[in-house]
Amino acid sequence: MLPFNENDSEEMLLYGVLAEGATASAAAPEEQNRGVMYRGVRRRPWGKYAAEIRDSTRNSVRVWLGTFDTAEEAALAYDQAAFAMRGTAAVLNFPVEVVWESLREMGYGGGVEEGCSPVLALKKRHSMQRKSELSRKRKEEREMVVLEDLGSDYLEELLSLSDNSAST
């Protein structure tokens, strides 16, 4: 027997919502596992995606490339690092042409300082690009003017004061 009154429509509506929520939460982990998976990409618990790669020029140490809003952005960051490190021998998530074009748009020509890892050079570029995007967003937020609605009564009072001062 249910703890709800079957003759009460409001209680049965609540029961239906709870039952839907229970089945949705049971299916959620299964749906997450069926999502598109990319090489070098992990999904963070809060919904962002982290990209990382093993750097063969530094004893296969794991290099964190960054946190991204979408799995595709993270996968492209991985592909850029893999392509910069291994060239055409790299196993990529996207076609080589897409990765090469994205590297060209970033201004990465493959030139790396002597003794520096190409992965670390790309990581630095991603970091600088992310910081410039954040500073641009902050600047836009500072330039925003927020107007508060003080209500129609206050507006009417201001208009009546304006009319009174104009008539005298």
C-alpha positions in Angstrom: 0.0 0.0 0.0 1.2 3.5 -0.9 1.9 6.2 1.7 -0.2 8.4 -0.5 -4.0 8.7 -0.7 -4.9 7.3 -4.1 -8.1 9.4 -4.2 -6.2 12.7 -3.7 -5.1 14.1 -7.1 -2.4 16.3 -5.7 -0.8 13.5 -3.8 -0.9 11.2 -6.8 0.7 14.0 -8.9 3.5 14.2 -6.3 3.8 10.4 -6.4 4.2 10.5 -10.2 6.9 13.2 -10.0 8.8 11.2 -7.4 8.5 8.0 -9.5 9.8 9.7 -12.6 12.7 11.2 -10.7 13.6 7.8 -9.3 13.7 6.1 -12.7 15.6 9.1 -14.2 18.3 9.0 -11.5 18.7 5.2 -11.9 19.2 5.6 -15.7 21.6 8.6 -15.3 24.9 6.7 -14.7 24.1 4.4 -17.6 23.5 7.4 -19.9 26.8 9.0 -18.9 28.7 5.9 -19.8 27.0 5.8 -23.2 28.2 9.4 -24.0 30.8 10.0 -26.6 34.3 9.2 -25.3 37.5 10.8 -26.6 41.1 9.8 -26.1 42.8 11.9 -23.4 39.5 13.4 -22.1 37.9 12.9 -18.7 34.6 14.3 -17.5 34.7 16.1 -14.2 31.9 15.5 -11.7 30.7 19.2 -12.1 30.3 18.8 -15.9 33.5 20.2 -17.3 36.0 18.2 -19.3 39.7 17.8 -18.6 42.3 17.0 -21.2 45.6 15.4 -20.5 48.4 13.5 -22.3 51.5 11.5 -21.6 54.6 13.5 -22.7 57.1 11.1 -24.2 59.8 13.8 -24.2 59.6 13.9 -20.3 59.6 10.2 -19.3 55.9 9.8 -20.1 54.9 12.1 -17.3 51.1 13.0 -17.5 50.6 16.6 -18.5 47.3 18.3 -17.7 46.3 20.4 -20.8 43.3 22.2 -19.2 39.7 22.1 -18.3 37.1 22.8 -21.1 33.4 23.4 -21.4 32.8 20.7 -23.9 34.3 17.2 -24.6 35.0 18.3 -28.2 37.2 21.3 -27.0 39.1 19.0 -24.7 39.6 16.3 -27.4 40.9 19.0 -29.8 43.4 20.1 -27.2 44.6 16.5 -26.7 44.8 16.1 -30.5 46.9 19.3 -30.9 49.3 18.1 -28.2 49.5 14.6 -29.7 50.1 16.0 -33.2 52.7 18.4 -32.0 54.5 15.6 -30.2 54.1 12.7 -32.6 53.2 14.2 -36.0 51.3 12.1 -38.4 52.0 9.0 -36.2 49.7 10.3 -33.5 46.4 8.6 -32.8 43.8 11.4 -32.9 40.2 12.0 -32.1 39.6 14.2 -35.2 40.9 14.1 -38.8 44.5 15.4 -39.2 43.2 18.3 -41.3 41.0 19.6 -38.5 43.8 19.4 -36.0 46.3 21.1 -38.3 43.9 23.9 -39.1 43.2 24.5 -35.4 47.0 24.6 -34.7 47.4 27.1 -37.6 44.6 29.3 -36.2 46.3 29.3 -32.8 49.5 30.5 -34.5 51.4 27.4 -33.6 54.0 26.7 -36.2 55.7 23.9 -34.5 58.6 26.1 -33.3 59.6 25.1 -29.8 62.4 26.4 -27.6 65.4 24.1 -27.4 64.9 21.5 -24.6 61.2 22.4 -24.2 58.4 19.9 -24.8 55.9 20.7 -27.6 53.1 19.6 -25.2 54.2 22.2 -22.6 54.4 24.9 -25.3 50.8 24.1 -26.3 49.6 24.0 -22.7 51.0 27.5 -22.2 49.2 28.7 -25.4 45.9 27.2 -24.1 46.4 28.8 -20.7 47.1 32.2 -22.2 44.1 31.9 -24.6 41.8 30.9 -21.7 43.1 33.9 -19.6 42.5 36.3 -22.4 38.9 35.0 -22.8 38.3 35.4 -19.1 39.7 38.9 -19.0 37.5 39.8 -22.0 34.4 38.4 -20.2 35.3 40.4 -17.0 35.8 43.6 -19.0 32.4 43.1 -20.7 30.8 42.5 -17.3 32.3 45.7 -15.9 31.0 47.7 -18.8 27.5 46.5 -18.3 24.9 48.9 -16.8 22.2 47.3 -14.6 19.0 49.3 -14.2 16.7 48.5 -11.3 12.9 48.6 -11.7 11.7 50.8 -8.8 8.0 50.2 -9.7 5.3 52.1 -11.4 4.3 54.1 -8.3 7.7 55.6 -8.0 7.7 56.5 -11.7 4.2 58.1 -11.4 5.5 60.2 -8.4 8.5 61.4 -10.4 6.3 62.3 -13.3 3.9 64.2 -11.1 6.8 66.1 -9.5 8.2 66.9 -13.0 4.7 68.2 -14.1 4.4 70.3 -10.9 7.8 71.9 -11.4 7.1 72.6 -15.1 3.8 74.3 -14.3 5.2 76.7 -11.6 
